[in-house]
Amino acid sequence: MKRSWVFLLTVGAAFGLGTGCCGLRAAAVEGKLAPCPNTPNCVCSQDARPAHSIAPLTYTGPWPAAHQKLLAVIRSMPRSHVVTEQEDYIHAEFASAVFGFVDDVEFIVDAAAHIIHVRSAARVGYFDLGVNRRRVEDIRGKLMTD
């Protein structure tokens, strides 16, 4: 029995180290989203590095209506959960289908420019196989439809 626990702890530690496991999420500060780490599992509209850069979302009309539509889009997506909802900031979590790995997606609005800055990042691991970029593009597409 003791050997099983030692084995499980060893495998768990190796997995955590091998995947870059930290489990910490970066938070927005003073209207700025955190830059992406140096791993290929994050995109951010406020990050100028080509591997991480993605265009911000845009909207027309008043921000309150776009805010409600963005929330509806997020909530319509599988395994999503809105964690924080403020007037100019949204933080949502998306869990992967198989292992339940969590990705954090943050949105900060620039109402004067009619843009929504976005950051989507895996909480753990190194590669995301493009999941975060595709998620942002999926959200963009759904926002553009009526």
N, C-alpha and C positions, 0 to 999 in steps of 0.2 A: 504494500500500500504506500509506504513512504517513497519507494522508487517512482511510483506513478506521479506523485505530487512533484517530485524533483524534475522528472521528465517534462511535465506540463509547464512548470515554471521556466525551465530552460528553453523550451520551444516558444513560449510566450515572449520571453525576453529577446530571443533571437529574432522573432517576427517583428517586434516593436523596433528594435535597432535596425533591422534590415529595411523596414519600410519608412524609416524616418519618423517614427511614431512620437508625436509630442502631445497630441490631443488639445492643443491650445489654439484658440481662434484669435485672429487679429481683429481689433476693434477700430471703428472710425473715430477720428479725433478732429474736432473743430472743422467739420465739413469736408474732411479729407479721408478717403479710404486708405487703408494700409497698403503699402506696396506688396507685390507678390514676393514670396520667398524665391530663392534660386532653384526651384524645382518646377518641372513642367506640369504642374497640376493646379494652376491658378491663372485666371485672366482678370484684368482690371482696366477700366476705362481711364483711370488716372495714372496708369503705369506706361511710360514711354518706351520701354524695352519691347522690341517686336515680338518676341516669343510670348509675352504676357499681355500686350496691348489688345484692346477690343474697343470698338466704337461705343460711345454711350447710347443709351436708348433715347428716343425722342418722342414727343407727344404734341398734340394740338389741343386747343381749347384750354379751359381753366385747369389748374393743378388739382383741385379737389376731385374732379371727375376722373382725371387720369390716375390719381392715387387709388381711388376705389377700383378702377379697372385693373391696375397692376396687382392689387391685393386679390381680386377675383381670379386673375390669371395664375398667380402663385398657388392659391388654394385649390385650383382645378388640376394641378399637376400631381402625379402619383408620389406618395411618400413625402409630401411637403408639410411643413409646419411653420407658421408665422410666429417668431419668438418675440420680436419687438416691433411695434407699430407706433410711430410718431408722425407728426405733421410733415417732416422733411426727411425721415429716415425709416427704412424697413430692414429688418434682419430676419431671414428665413433659413430654415434647415431643410436639406433634402437628404434622405437616406437611400443608399443603394439597395437594389432589390434582393440580392443574394446574401451579402454579409452584413448589411445594415450600416456600412461606413457612412459617416455624416459629412456633407459638404455645406459650408456656410456661404450664403449669398446675401450681400448687402447692397442697398440702394440708397443713394443720397440725391435729392432733387436740387437742381438749379432752376428755380421757377422763372427767373428773368430770361434765361436762355432756352427754356422749354426742353431741357435735357435731364436725364436721370443717369447719374454715374452709377456704375455697377461693378461689383467685385464678386467673383465666384471662385471658391477655393476648397480643395480637399483638406479636411482637418488632419488626416494622417496619410501616410504613404508617399510615394515619389511620383509615379506615373498615374494619370487618370484616364488615359486613352482618349483624350479630347472631350470628355464628358462635360466639364465645366464650360468650355467654349460653346459646345452644342446646346447646352441648357440656356445660356444667355441668348443665343440666336433663336432658340425656340420661343423664349419669352418675348423677344423683339417681334417675331412673326405674329404671335398671339395678340400683342398690344396693337399692332397695325390693322388687325381685322375688326370689323364691327360686330 
